[in-house]
Amino acid sequence: MPPTVYLLGQMLFSPDGKKMAYLYYDGVVGIANFTLRLFDFDRCNGMFSNTSVISFTENQPGLGLAFSNNSKYLYACTTRKIIQMNTDTSNITASMDTVAIYDGYAYPYPFLQTLFWTMYLAADGKIYITSGNSVIDMHYINHPDSAGIACDVQQHALPLPCYSGRGNVYHPNYYLGCDTTLGCPCLLTDVNEWSPPDFKFRVYPSPVTNGVLHIGYLLPQNESGMFEVVDVTGKVVFKYPLPPWSNEQSLKLPQLANGVYNCVITSDNQRVSKKIAVMRE
């Protein structure tokens, strides 16, 4: 008789901080009984409520779980299937929709199948999916906020610089911020929370003596930005586009005259500035 297995999958909070979900399964080879538990989460008192239990059976095991960026859709995966669920409906089970089935891709050897394993919602709004084998490509969901196959699952579409198996990246949600609408005070911690239009903008060193300026920032989620250096006459003497999801840059400035300059970041119709001094050696 095949051995019984019991494995706990991923556990995570939604991007808006209002939901928590975890996945586990048990069964024997060829029959996996999945149980997904979804809770409402109160960020004031840390309590869970309104538990939803979603059960389904698949012929393959699976561990992956990820929310969409808008916190509406929840994705679960077996090794060969990706399933989407709408968490805003009263009948989540009825909303389950298979949005991808493993296409058989294996590289560079036939036994290295690029299956589905763990999931991660990145700062660019896409969900990245690892494989259970040591392979050289990742999958991703291009538009997780879209219903059904419009979410656009791209299988083995992200080549990696080296072989990678099972592991995924995990990054704190610095964009969550403090929700004052909940009726509870925000906690004061040593962690500076993001709040526009501050951008947590910093520039160093000042004075700039060797022409190299370092900047740090935190743009609004999924937004690009523009960095500019402006002289005392208001003329832009240097500009550099800031890609979405970036937060550090080391920039080689042009040959500038000694003096005081204004460094400006513009993003999402917001603008912040800091002054620096230039003092050439």
C-alpha positions in Angstrom: 0.0 0.0 0.0 1.4 3.4 -0.9 2.6 5.4 2.1 0.5 8.3 3.4 2.0 11.7 3.1 1.2 14.9 5.0 2.9 18.2 4.0 2.3 21.8 4.9 2.5 24.3 2.0 3.0 28.0 2.0 1.4 30.4 4.6 1.1 34.1 3.8 -0.8 37.4 4.3 -2.5 39.3 1.6 -0.8 42.5 0.3 -3.4 44.7 2.0 -2.8 42.8 5.3 -6.5 41.9 5.8 -6.3 38.1 4.9 -4.1 35.2 5.8 -4.1 31.8 4.1 -2.2 28.5 4.4 -2.3 25.3 2.5 -1.7 21.7 3.4 -2.4 18.3 1.9 -2.4 14.6 2.8 -3.0 11.4 0.9 -1.2 8.7 -1.0 0.7 8.8 -4.3 -1.8 9.7 -7.0 -4.4 11.2 -4.7 -3.7 14.4 -2.8 -6.4 15.9 -0.6 -5.8 19.6 -0.3 -7.1 21.8 2.5 -6.8 25.6 2.2 -7.7 27.8 5.1 -8.4 31.5 4.6 -8.9 33.9 7.5 -9.8 37.6 7.9 -7.1 39.3 9.9 -7.6 42.3 12.2 -4.4 44.4 12.2 -5.6 46.2 15.4 -5.8 43.2 17.8 -4.0 40.5 15.8 -7.1 38.2 15.8 -8.2 35.9 13.0 -11.9 35.5 12.1 -14.4 34.3 9.4 -12.5 31.1 8.6 -13.1 29.6 5.2 -12.1 26.0 4.5 -11.6 25.1 0.9 -11.0 21.4 0.1 -10.2 19.8 -3.2 -8.5 16.7 -4.6 -5.7 16.5 -7.1 -3.6 13.7 -8.5 -0.4 15.5 -7.8 1.0 17.1 -4.6 1.6 20.9 -4.3 2.9 23.5 -1.9 2.6 26.9 -3.7 0.3 29.7 -2.6 0.3 33.4 -3.5 -2.2 36.4 -3.4 -2.5 38.7 -6.3 -1.4 42.3 -5.8 -4.9 43.6 -5.3 -5.5 40.9 -2.6 -8.6 39.6 -4.5 -7.2 36.4 -6.1 -5.5 33.6 -4.4 -3.3 31.2 -6.4 -2.5 27.6 -5.4 -0.4 25.1 -7.4 0.2 21.4 -7.6 3.4 20.3 -9.3 1.4 20.3 -12.6 -1.4 22.7 -12.2 -2.0 26.3 -11.2 -5.5 27.2 -9.7 -7.0 30.6 -9.2 -9.6 31.4 -6.6 -11.6 34.6 -6.0 -11.4 35.4 -2.2 -14.0 38.1 -2.5 -16.9 35.7 -3.2 -19.0 33.9 -0.7 -18.4 30.6 -2.5 -14.6 30.4 -3.1 -14.7 26.8 -4.1 -17.1 27.6 -6.9 -14.7 30.2 -8.2 -11.8 27.8 -8.6 -10.4 28.0 -12.1 -7.4 26.1 -13.6 -5.3 28.8 -15.3 -2.3 26.7 -16.3 -1.3 23.0 -16.8 2.3 22.0 -16.9 3.4 21.8 -20.6 6.0 19.1 -20.3 9.0 21.4 -20.6 12.3 19.8 -19.4 15.8 21.3 -19.8 18.6 20.6 -20.2 17.9 16.9 -19.6 14.6 15.0 -20.0 14.4 14.1 -16.3 14.7 17.8 -15.2 11.0 18.7 -15.6 10.3 22.4 -14.9 7.3 21.7 -12.7 5.5 24.1 -10.3 6.6 24.4 -6.7 6.5 27.6 -4.6 5.1 31.0 -5.4 6.1 34.6 -4.6 4.3 37.9 -5.3 7.1 40.3 -6.1 7.2 44.1 -5.9 6.5 44.3 -9.7 3.1 42.8 -9.2 3.9 39.5 -10.8 3.9 36.1 -9.2 7.1 34.1 -9.7 7.0 30.3 -9.4 9.9 28.0 -8.8 10.3 24.3 -9.7 10.7 21.3 -7.5 13.7 20.2 -9.6 17.1 21.9 -10.0 16.4 23.8 -13.3 17.4 27.0 -15.0 14.1 28.6 -15.7 11.3 30.1 -13.6 7.6 30.6 -14.4 5.6 33.7 -13.7 2.1 35.0 -13.7 2.1 38.2 -15.7 -1.2 39.8 -14.6 -2.3 38.1 -11.3 -5.1 40.7 -10.7 -6.9 39.5 -13.8 -9.5 36.7 -13.7 -9.1 33.4 -15.4 -6.5 32.8 -18.1 -6.2 36.5 -18.6 -3.8 36.4 -15.6 -1.4 35.1 -18.3 0.8 32.3 -16.9 4.2 32.3 -18.6 5.8 28.9 -18.2 9.6 28.6 -18.0 9.8 32.1 -19.4 12.4 33.6 -17.0 15.9 32.2 -17.6 18.1 32.1 -14.6 21.9 32.7 -14.5 22.4 29.4 -12.6 20.5 26.3 -11.6 17.9 26.8 -8.9 15.6 24.3 -7.2 12.6 24.8 -4.9 13.8 27.9 -3.1 12.2 31.2 -3.6 12.8 34.8 -2.5 11.0 36.4 0.4 10.8 40.1 1.0 9.0 42.2 3.6 6.0 44.2 2.5 7.3 47.7 3.1 4.4 49.2 1.2 1.7 48.1 3.6 2.1 51.1 5.9 -0.2 52.1 8.8 -4.0 51.8 8.3 -5.6 54.5 10.5 -9.1 53.6 9.3 -9.1 50.6 11.6 -9.7 52.7 14.7 -6.5 51.7 16.4 -3.3 53.8 16.8 -0.3 52.9 14.7 2.6 51.3 16.6 5.8 53.2 16.9 8.7 51.0 16.1 12.2 51.4 14.9 11.1 50.6 11.4 10.4 53.6 9.3 7.2 53.0 7.3 6.7 54.3 3.8 4.4 57.2 3.4 4.3 59.4 0.2 5.5 61.8 -0.8 8.6 61.3 1.4 10.0 58.4 -0.7 12.6 57.8 2.2 14.8 59.8 -0.1 18.5 60.1 0.9 21.6 61.3 -0.9 25.2 60.9 0.1 28.0 61.9 0.4 27.7 65.7 0.6 29.9 67.3 -0.4 30.4 65.2 -3.5 34.1 65.3 -4.2 34.8 62.5 -6.7 31.7 62.9 -9.0 29.9 59.8 -7.6 26.6 60.3 -5.9 24.7 57.5 -4.0 20.9 57.7 -3.6 18.4 55.6 -1.7 14.6 55.8 -2.1 11.4 53.9 -1.9 9.0 54.7 -4.8 5.2 54.0 -4.8 4.6 50.4 -5.5 4.9 49.5 -9.2 5.7 53.1 -10.2 8.8 54.3 -12.0 10.5 57.6 -11.2 12.9 60.3 -12.4 16.0 61.6 -10.6 17.3 65.0 -11.5 20.1 67.3 -10.4 19.2 71.0 -10.7 21.5 74.0 -10.4 20.8 77.3 -8.7 19.4 78.8 -11.9 16.8 76.0 -12.2 18.5 74.2 -15.0 18.5 70.4 -15.0 22.2 69.4 -15.3 21.7 65.6 -14.8 18.8 63.2 -15.0 18.4 59.5 -14.5 15.3 57.3 -14.9 14.5 55.2 -11.8 13.0 51.8 -12.7 10.0 50.4 -10.7 11.0 48.4 -7.7 14.5 49.8 -7.5 15.7 51.5 -4.3 19.4 52.2 -4.6 21.6 53.8 -7.3 25.2 54.9 -7.6 25.4 57.6 -10.2 28.4 59.1 -12.0 27.6 62.8 -12.3 28.9 65.0 -15.1 31.7 67.5 -14.4 29.8 70.1 -12.3 31.0 73.4 -11.0 31.5 73.7 -7.2 28.3 74.8 -5.5 25.0 73.7 -4.1 22.5 71.6 -6.2 19.0 70.4 -5.7 18.4 66.6 -6.1 14.8 65.8 -7.1 12.9 62.6 -7.4 9.5 62.7 -9.2 7.1 59.7 -9.2 3.4 59.2 -9.4 2.8 63.0 -9.6 4.8 63.6 -6.4 8.0 65.3 -6.0 10.7 65.4 -3.2 14.1 67.1 -3.1 17.3 67.2 -1.1 20.3 69.6 -1.4 23.9 68.5 -2.0 27.1 70.4 -2.3 29.7 69.6 -5.0 33.3 70.3 -4.2 35.7 68.9 -6.7 39.1 67.8 -5.4 
